[in-house]
């Protein structure tokens, strides 16, 4: 494996570590028991790792590379820069919407797509359900930080996000988080379904229910902070 390919492989690992649910959706199951670290410290750690890979890629003289490795090196530099840009804009602090581009909607949309083909997958899914209150709490904290810093969400998207959470909470009998179920013949512990349902119900009080109240409260707080120009931007979807 060449240096350029090694750096590309390392940066891919950085991305998958940062977005483990996406890794699962890609069929890479080594991180099935993890959720993203949504804290500012987590973002800073991600940026440091990306910057380190980029610095080592920049130190490689492209003149000595094959055409393919030169392209690989360039892609590593571009992708590392994109990671740092994503961290720098602090999107998690104002990305509130009912689309899966926002952290909360991503979790509610993607986790139900998890396949259970062996016991390790079941164990990983249970670990993720257990981590949901922590993750949703981190997201709520980042929303508050964004409002305090003047990074305000788009008003109509906040209303859409609250409506999505209301629909989710009202759908207890057909909760999408219950969908991950072993296929027929898959040897998974008989206790899996009961453990899954227990974690879902136990996590709702501090998880989605708490987040729904927080998002609505944050929305009122952000509206109170707005001047006329801010209100126009929020209503129209413009960023500051």
BELGI-V922087 format. One record per residue. N is the residue number from 0. OMEGA is omega in radians with two decimals (NA if undefined). Layout:
n->N omega->OMEGA
n->N omega->OMEGA
//
This chain:
n->0 omega->-3.12
n->1 omega->3.14
n->2 omega->-3.12
n->3 omega->3.13
n->4 omega->3.09
n->5 omega->3.12
n->6 omega->3.10
n->7 omega->3.12
n->8 omega->3.13
n->9 omega->-3.14
n->10 omega->3.05
n->11 omega->3.08
n->12 omega->3.09
n->13 omega->3.14
n->14 omega->-3.12
n->15 omega->3.06
n->16 omega->-3.11
n->17 omega->-3.09
n->18 omega->-3.03
n->19 omega->3.09
n->20 omega->3.06
n->21 omega->3.10
n->22 omega->3.10
n->23 omega->-3.14
n->24 omega->3.10
n->25 omega->-3.14
n->26 omega->3.11
n->27 omega->-2.84
n->28 omega->-3.08
n->29 omega->-3.06
n->30 omega->-3.04
n->31 omega->-3.09
n->32 omega->-3.03
n->33 omega->2.89
n->34 omega->-3.14
n->35 omega->2.95
n->36 omega->-3.06
n->37 omega->-3.10
n->38 omega->3.05
n->39 omega->3.09
n->40 omega->3.09
n->41 omega->3.08
n->42 omega->-3.13
n->43 omega->3.11
n->44 omega->3.09
n->45 omega->-3.14
n->46 omega->3.12
n->47 omega->-3.14
n->48 omega->3.13
n->49 omega->3.14
n->50 omega->3.13
n->51 omega->3.11
n->52 omega->-3.13
n->53 omega->-3.13
n->54 omega->3.12
n->55 omega->3.07
n->56 omega->-3.14
n->57 omega->-3.12
n->58 omega->3.12
n->59 omega->3.14
n->60 omega->-3.10
n->61 omega->-3.13
n->62 omega->-3.13
n->63 omega->-3.08
n->64 omega->2.97
n->65 omega->3.13
n->66 omega->-3.12
n->67 omega->-3.13
n->68 omega->3.08
n->69 omega->3.08
n->70 omega->3.13
n->71 omega->3.10
n->72 omega->-3.14
n->73 omega->3.12
n->74 omega->3.09
n->75 omega->-3.14
n->76 omega->-3.14
n->77 omega->-3.09
n->78 omega->3.08
n->79 omega->3.08
n->80 omega->3.12
n->81 omega->3.08
n->82 omega->-3.13
n->83 omega->3.07
n->84 omega->-3.13
n->85 omega->3.10
n->86 omega->-3.04
n->87 omega->-3.10
n->88 omega->3.05
n->89 omega->-3.05
n->90 omega->-3.12
n->91 omega->-3.09
n->92 omega->-3.12
n->93 omega->3.13
n->94 omega->3.12
n->95 omega->-3.10
n->96 omega->3.08
n->97 omega->3.09
n->98 omega->-3.06
n->99 omega->3.03
n->100 omega->3.08
n->101 omega->-3.03
n->102 omega->-3.07
n->103 omega->-3.14
n->104 omega->3.09
n->105 omega->-3.14
n->106 omega->-3.10
n->107 omega->-3.13
n->108 omega->-2.99
n->109 omega->-3.09
n->110 omega->3.11
n->111 omega->3.14
n->112 omega->-3.11
n->113 omega->3.07
n->114 omega->3.13
n->115 omega->-3.10
n->116 omega->3.10
n->117 omega->-3.07
n->118 omega->-3.13
n->119 omega->3.10
n->120 omega->3.12
n->121 omega->3.13
n->122 omega->3.13
n->123 omega->-3.14
n->124 omega->3.10
n->125 omega->3.11
n->126 omega->3.11
n->127 omega->3.10
n->128 omega->3.11
n->129 omega->-3.13
n->130 omega->-3.09
n->131 omega->3.12
n->132 omega->3.10
n->133 omega->-3.10
n->134 omega->-3.13
n->135 omega->3.06
n->136 omega->3.10
n->137 omega->3.13
n->138 omega->3.12
n->139 omega->3.10
n->140 omega->3.13
n->141 omega->3.07
n->142 omega->3.14
n->143 omega->3.13
n->144 omega->3.13
n->145 omega->3.12
n->146 omega->3.14
n->147 omega->-3.12
n->148 omega->3.14
n->149 omega->3.08
n->150 omega->-2.95
n->151 omega->3.12
n->152 omega->3.11
n->153 omega->-2.96
n->154 omega->-3.04
n->155 omega->3.08
n->156 omega->3.04
n->157 omega->3.11
n->158 omega->3.11
n->159 omega->3.12
n->160 omega->3.10
n->161 omega->3.11
n->162 omega->3.11
n->163 omega->3.11
n->164 omega->3.08
n->165 omega->3.13
n->166 omega->3.13
n->167 omega->-3.08
n->168 omega->3.13
n->169 omega->-3.01
n->170 omega->-3.04
n->171 omega->-3.08
n->172 omega->3.14
n->173 omega->-3.12
n->174 omega->-3.12
n->175 omega->3.11
n->176 omega->3.06
n->177 omega->-3.04
n->178 omega->-3.13
n->179 omega->-3.06
n->180 omega->3.13
n->181 omega->3.05
n->182 omega->3.13
n->183 omega->3.09
n->184 omega->3.13
n->185 omega->-3.08
n->186 omega->3.12
n->187 omega->-3.09
n->188 omega->-3.11
n->189 omega->-3.11
n->190 omega->-3.03
n->191 omega->-3.04
n->192 omega->-3.14
n->193 omega->3.13
n->194 omega->3.10
n->195 omega->-3.09
n->196 omega->3.13
n->197 omega->3.12
n->198 omega->3.13
n->199 omega->-3.11
n->200 omega->-3.14
n->201 omega->-3.10
n->202 omega->-3.04
n->203 omega->-3.07
n->204 omega->3.12
n->205 omega->-3.10
n->206 omega->-3.07
n->207 omega->-3.13
n->208 omega->3.11
n->209 omega->-3.11
n->210 omega->3.13
n->211 omega->3.10
n->212 omega->-3.12
n->213 omega->-3.14
n->214 omega->3.14
n->215 omega->3.10
n->216 omega->3.10
n->217 omega->3.12
n->218 omega->3.11
n->219 omega->3.13
n->220 omega->-3.13
n->221 omega->3.10
n->222 omega->-3.14
n->223 omega->-3.11
n->224 omega->-2.98
n->225 omega->2.87
n->226 omega->-3.12
n->227 omega->-3.13
n->228 omega->3.11
n->229 omega->-3.12
n->230 omega->3.13
n->231 omega->3.14
n->232 omega->-3.12
n->233 omega->-3.12
n->234 omega->-3.09
n->235 omega->-3.14
n->236 omega->3.11
n->237 omega->3.03
n->238 omega->3.10
n->239 omega->NA
//
